[in-house]
Amino acid sequence: MTSHSDRAAAVARIRDRARRQEMREAHYHEARILLLIDKFTATKKGLNGLTKLAKLDFLLRYPAMLDRLLAEDNINWPHGTQPTSSERLAVESRMTRYKYGPWDQRYYSILGSLTARGLITYTSADRAEFRVTAQGAIAATALATTDEWAVVAQRIDLLRRHFNKSGTALKTLIYDRLPDAVDRPWRTEI
């Protein structure tokens, strides 16, 4: 028979493990978004708009969907960046179908965390513009050279070359050419 203190200790261990897993996931998403903002930050311009960020992130997280767009446009993947067979069957983390297409409710906390740590800045005018800071550029460069993030960084380069469009244009592209990603009720997983 277990005592109350044994049960309390077990619950505390489970909660601690869940918190650690949540932190690992948060760091993973922050790293990907930092790389995305870094690759789309130029001298005089950053990544323009939350819609654009979400749509580019969708194509990054769902490489099988990006593969379909590239194939339709007769664009080849750079060597070594093609989706693996497991990536064609699954995604690294699910997004939700929302009003304007794929969305992840974590964007606000991810962007807030990156801003609070001085890795990005953003303007909150009519449309948010996200820019990497000098410190963020150093961190992104270091990330992009690791085995874990090198392919992601190369895929972001591909997105920048071929899909550096407005958020509205990307939304339309996804609606028109990837209808299975958006033909579902709001707030359901893609």
For each residue, the residues with C-beta under 8 A, 3 or more apart:
1:
2: 6 7 10
3: 6 7
4: 7 8
5: 8 9
6: 2 3 9 10
7: 2 3 4 10 11
8: 4 5 11 12
9: 5 6 12 13
10: 2 6 7 13 14
11: 7 8 14 15
12: 8 9 15 16
13: 9 10 16 17
14: 10 11 17 18
15: 11 12 18 19
16: 12 13 19 20
17: 13 14 20 21
18: 14 15 21 22
19: 15 16 22 23
20: 16 17 23 24
21: 17 18 24 25
22: 18 19 25 26
23: 19 20 26 27
24: 20 21 27 28
25: 21 22 28 29 93
26: 22 23 29 30 106 109 110 113
27: 23 24 30 31
28: 24 25 31 32 93
29: 25 26 32 33 93 104 106 110
30: 26 27 33 34 110 113 114
31: 27 28 34 35 143 149
32: 28 29 35 36 57 60 61 152
33: 29 30 36 37 53 57 107 110 111 114
34: 30 31 37 38 114 119 120 132 136 139 140 143
35: 31 32 38 39 140 143 144 149 152 153 156
36: 32 33 39 40 47 53 56 57 60 156 159
37: 33 34 40 41 46 47 53 114 120 130 131 132 136 140
38: 34 35 41 132 136 137 140 141 144
39: 35 36 140 153 156 157 159 160
40: 36 37 46 47 56 130 156 160 164
41: 37 38 45 46 47 130 131 132 137
42: 45 46
43:
44:
45: 41 42 48 129
46: 37 40 41 42 122 129 130 131 132
47: 36 37 40 41 52 53 56 129 130 131
48: 45 52 127 128 129 166 167
49: 52 53 127 128 129 166 167
50: 53 54 107 127 128 167
51: 54 55 100 167 168 170 171
52: 47 48 49 55 56 165 166 167 170
53: 33 36 37 47 49 50 56 57 107 130 167
54: 50 51 57 58 100 101 102 103 104 107 167
55: 51 52 58 59 101 102 167 170 171 173 174
56: 36 40 47 52 53 59 60 156 159 163 170
57: 32 33 36 53 54 60 61 95 104
58: 54 55 61 62 65 95 101 102 174 181 190
59: 55 56 62 63 65 66 69 159 163
60: 32 36 56 57 63 66 152 155 156 159
61: 32 57 58 91 92 93 95
62: 58 59 65 66 91 95 102 181 190
63: 59 60 66 67 83 87 88 155
64: 67 68 83 87 88 89 91
65: 58 59 62 68 69 174 178 181
66: 59 60 62 63 69 70 83 155 158 159
67: 63 64 70 71 77 82 83 88
68: 64 65 71 72 177 178
69: 59 65 66 72 73 163 173 177 178
70: 66 67 73 75 76 77 158 162
71: 67 68 74 75
72: 68 69 177
73: 69 70 162
74: 71
75: 70 71 162
76: 70
77: 67 70 81 82 158
78: 81 154 157 158
79:
80: 151 154
81: 77 78 151 154 155 158
82: 67 77
83: 63 64 66 67 87 88
84: 87 88
85: 88 89
86: 89 90
87: 63 64 83 84 90 91 92
88: 63 64 67 83 84 85
89: 64 85 86
90: 86 87
91: 61 62 64 87 94 95 190
92: 61 87
93: 25 28 29 61 104
94: 91 189 190
95: 57 58 61 62 91 102 103 104 189 190
96: 102 103 104 105 187 188 189 190
97: 101 102 103 181 182 184 185 186 187 188 189 190
98: 101 102 103 186 187
99: 103 186
100: 51 54 103 171
101: 54 55 58 97 98 171 174 175 181 182
102: 54 55 58 62 95 96 97 98 174 181 182 190
103: 54 95 96 97 98 99 100 107
104: 29 54 57 93 95 96 107
105: 96 108
106: 26 29 109 110
107: 33 50 53 54 103 104 110 111
108: 105 111 112
109: 26 106 112 113
110: 26 29 30 33 106 107 113 114
111: 33 107 108 114 115 120 122 130
112: 108 109 115 116
113: 26 30 109 110 116 117
114: 30 33 34 37 110 111 117 119 120 136
115: 111 112 118 119 120 121 122
116: 112 113
117: 113 114
118: 115 133 135 136
119: 34 114 115 132 133 135 136 139
120: 34 37 111 114 115 130 131 132 133 136
121: 115 130 131 133
122: 46 111 115 128 129 130 131
123: 128 129
124: 128
125: 128 129
126:
127: 48 49 50
128: 48 49 50 122 123 124 125
129: 45 46 47 48 49 122 123 125
130: 37 40 41 46 47 53 111 120 121 122
131: 37 41 46 47 120 121 122
132: 34 37 38 41 46 119 120 136 137 140
133: 118 119 120 121 136 137
134: 137 138
135: 118 119 138 139
136: 34 37 38 114 118 119 120 132 133 139 140
137: 38 41 132 133 134 140 141
138: 134 135 141 142
139: 34 119 135 136 142 143
140: 34 35 37 38 39 132 136 137 143 144
141: 38 137 138 144 145
142: 138 139 145 146
143: 31 34 35 139 140 146 149 153
144: 35 38 140 141 149 150 152 153
145: 141 142 149 150
146: 142 143 149 150
147: 150
148:
149: 31 35 143 144 145 146 152 153
150: 144 145 146 147 153 154
151: 80 81 154 155
152: 32 35 60 144 149 155 156
153: 35 39 143 144 149 150 156 157
154: 78 80 81 150 151 157 158
155: 60 63 66 81 151 152 158 159
156: 35 36 39 40 56 60 152 153 159 160
157: 39 78 153 154 160 161
158: 66 70 77 78 81 154 155 161 162
159: 36 39 56 59 60 66 155 156 162 163 164
160: 39 40 156 157 163 164
161: 157 158 164
162: 70 73 75 158 159
163: 56 59 69 159 160 170 173
164: 40 159 160 161
165: 52 169 170 173
166: 48 49 52 169 170
167: 48 49 50 51 52 53 54 55 170 171
168: 51 171 172
169: 165 166 172 173
170: 51 52 55 56 163 165 166 167 173 174
171: 51 55 100 101 167 168 174 175
172: 168 169 175 176
173: 55 69 163 165 169 170 176 177 178
174: 55 58 65 101 102 170 171 177 178 181 182
175: 101 171 172 178 179 182
176: 172 173 179
177: 68 69 72 173 174
178: 65 68 69 173 174 175 181 182
179: 175 176 182 183
180: 183
181: 58 62 65 97 101 102 174 178 190
182: 97 101 102 174 175 178 179
183: 179 180
184: 97 188 190
185: 97 188
186: 97 98 99
187: 96 97 98
188: 96 97 184 185
189: 94 95 96 97
190: 58 62 91 94 95 96 97 102 181 184
